[in-house]
Amino acid sequence: DATLFTVNNSPFQLEAHNESDGSQAWSWTPPVGYTRFVSNVIVTNNLVFVSTDTTTFAIDRVQHATAWSYPETGQLAMSANGVLYIIGQHKVTAINLR
């Protein structure tokens, strides 16, 4: 079944919804201390990427848990070569995922 991912600031969580009926399949909540999502959502075969007010997170699609995080924030983009770009207000950070 296909999954649609959305970020929600109230309640503060990433939500995974079943495409077929819209029901929530699972959710992930950032650790305490983060206050809002500031990015679009990027989805790969095994990870979901989102940025909060201070950090970009990679969430494992199977475990529904943080796989890793990076202390930069901004809009997200991914190249065909597997590079994640975090486009912040003053700089662009590139992370090679391969």
Contacts in CASP RR format, 6 or more apart in sequence:
PFRMAT RR
TARGET T0000
AUTHOR 0000-0000-0000
METHOD contacts of the structure
MODEL  1
DATLFTVNNSPFQLEAHNESDGSQAWSWTPPVGYTRFVSNVIVTNNLVFV
STDTTTFAIDRVQHATAWSYPETGQLAMSANGVLYIIGQHKVTAINLR
1 18 0 8 1.000
1 19 0 8 1.000
1 20 0 8 1.000
2 18 0 8 1.000
2 19 0 8 1.000
2 20 0 8 1.000
3 16 0 8 1.000
3 17 0 8 1.000
3 18 0 8 1.000
3 19 0 8 1.000
3 25 0 8 1.000
3 61 0 8 1.000
4 16 0 8 1.000
4 17 0 8 1.000
4 18 0 8 1.000
4 19 0 8 1.000
4 22 0 8 1.000
5 14 0 8 1.000
5 15 0 8 1.000
5 16 0 8 1.000
5 17 0 8 1.000
5 41 0 8 1.000
5 43 0 8 1.000
5 48 0 8 1.000
6 14 0 8 1.000
6 15 0 8 1.000
6 17 0 8 1.000
6 41 0 8 1.000
7 13 0 8 1.000
7 14 0 8 1.000
7 15 0 8 1.000
7 37 0 8 1.000
7 39 0 8 1.000
7 41 0 8 1.000
7 50 0 8 1.000
8 14 0 8 1.000
8 15 0 8 1.000
8 37 0 8 1.000
9 36 0 8 1.000
9 37 0 8 1.000
11 29 0 8 1.000
12 29 0 8 1.000
12 30 0 8 1.000
12 34 0 8 1.000
12 35 0 8 1.000
12 36 0 8 1.000
12 37 0 8 1.000
13 27 0 8 1.000
13 28 0 8 1.000
13 29 0 8 1.000
13 30 0 8 1.000
14 27 0 8 1.000
14 28 0 8 1.000
14 29 0 8 1.000
14 37 0 8 1.000
14 41 0 8 1.000
14 48 0 8 1.000
14 50 0 8 1.000
14 59 0 8 1.000
15 24 0 8 1.000
15 26 0 8 1.000
15 27 0 8 1.000
16 24 0 8 1.000
16 25 0 8 1.000
16 26 0 8 1.000
16 27 0 8 1.000
16 48 0 8 1.000
16 61 0 8 1.000
16 64 0 8 1.000
17 23 0 8 1.000
17 24 0 8 1.000
17 25 0 8 1.000
18 24 0 8 1.000
18 25 0 8 1.000
26 64 0 8 1.000
27 64 0 8 1.000
28 48 0 8 1.000
28 59 0 8 1.000
28 64 0 8 1.000
28 65 0 8 1.000
28 66 0 8 1.000
30 52 0 8 1.000
30 55 0 8 1.000
30 57 0 8 1.000
31 66 0 8 1.000
34 52 0 8 1.000
34 53 0 8 1.000
34 54 0 8 1.000
34 55 0 8 1.000
35 52 0 8 1.000
35 53 0 8 1.000
36 52 0 8 1.000
36 53 0 8 1.000
37 50 0 8 1.000
37 51 0 8 1.000
37 52 0 8 1.000
38 51 0 8 1.000
38 52 0 8 1.000
38 53 0 8 1.000
38 73 0 8 1.000
38 74 0 8 1.000
38 75 0 8 1.000
39 49 0 8 1.000
39 50 0 8 1.000
39 51 0 8 1.000
39 56 0 8 1.000
39 73 0 8 1.000
39 74 0 8 1.000
39 75 0 8 1.000
39 76 0 8 1.000
40 75 0 8 1.000
40 76 0 8 1.000
41 48 0 8 1.000
41 49 0 8 1.000
41 50 0 8 1.000
41 76 0 8 1.000
42 48 0 8 1.000
42 49 0 8 1.000
42 50 0 8 1.000
42 76 0 8 1.000
42 77 0 8 1.000
42 78 0 8 1.000
42 84 0 8 1.000
43 49 0 8 1.000
43 61 0 8 1.000
44 78 0 8 1.000
44 97 0 8 1.000
45 61 0 8 1.000
46 60 0 8 1.000
46 61 0 8 1.000
46 62 0 8 1.000
47 58 0 8 1.000
47 59 0 8 1.000
47 60 0 8 1.000
47 61 0 8 1.000
47 67 0 8 1.000
48 58 0 8 1.000
48 59 0 8 1.000
48 61 0 8 1.000
49 56 0 8 1.000
49 57 0 8 1.000
49 58 0 8 1.000
49 59 0 8 1.000
49 76 0 8 1.000
49 78 0 8 1.000
49 84 0 8 1.000
50 56 0 8 1.000
50 57 0 8 1.000
50 59 0 8 1.000
50 76 0 8 1.000
51 57 0 8 1.000
51 72 0 8 1.000
51 73 0 8 1.000
51 74 0 8 1.000
51 75 0 8 1.000
51 76 0 8 1.000
51 86 0 8 1.000
52 73 0 8 1.000
53 73 0 8 1.000
54 71 0 8 1.000
54 73 0 8 1.000
55 69 0 8 1.000
55 70 0 8 1.000
55 71 0 8 1.000
55 72 0 8 1.000
55 73 0 8 1.000
56 69 0 8 1.000
56 70 0 8 1.000
56 72 0 8 1.000
56 73 0 8 1.000
56 74 0 8 1.000
56 76 0 8 1.000
56 84 0 8 1.000
56 86 0 8 1.000
57 66 0 8 1.000
57 68 0 8 1.000
57 69 0 8 1.000
58 66 0 8 1.000
58 67 0 8 1.000
58 68 0 8 1.000
58 69 0 8 1.000
59 65 0 8 1.000
59 66 0 8 1.000
59 67 0 8 1.000
60 66 0 8 1.000
60 67 0 8 1.000
70 86 0 8 1.000
70 93 0 8 1.000
70 95 0 8 1.000
72 86 0 8 1.000
72 88 0 8 1.000
72 91 0 8 1.000
72 93 0 8 1.000
73 86 0 8 1.000
73 88 0 8 1.000
74 86 0 8 1.000
74 87 0 8 1.000
74 88 0 8 1.000
74 89 0 8 1.000
75 86 0 8 1.000
75 87 0 8 1.000
75 88 0 8 1.000
76 84 0 8 1.000
76 85 0 8 1.000
76 86 0 8 1.000
76 87 0 8 1.000
77 84 0 8 1.000
77 85 0 8 1.000
77 87 0 8 1.000
78 84 0 8 1.000
78 85 0 8 1.000
78 97 0 8 1.000
79 85 0 8 1.000
81 98 0 8 1.000
82 96 0 8 1.000
82 97 0 8 1.000
82 98 0 8 1.000
83 94 0 8 1.000
83 95 0 8 1.000
83 96 0 8 1.000
83 97 0 8 1.000
84 94 0 8 1.000
84 95 0 8 1.000
84 97 0 8 1.000
85 92 0 8 1.000
85 93 0 8 1.000
85 94 0 8 1.000
85 95 0 8 1.000
86 92 0 8 1.000
86 93 0 8 1.000
86 94 0 8 1.000
86 95 0 8 1.000
END
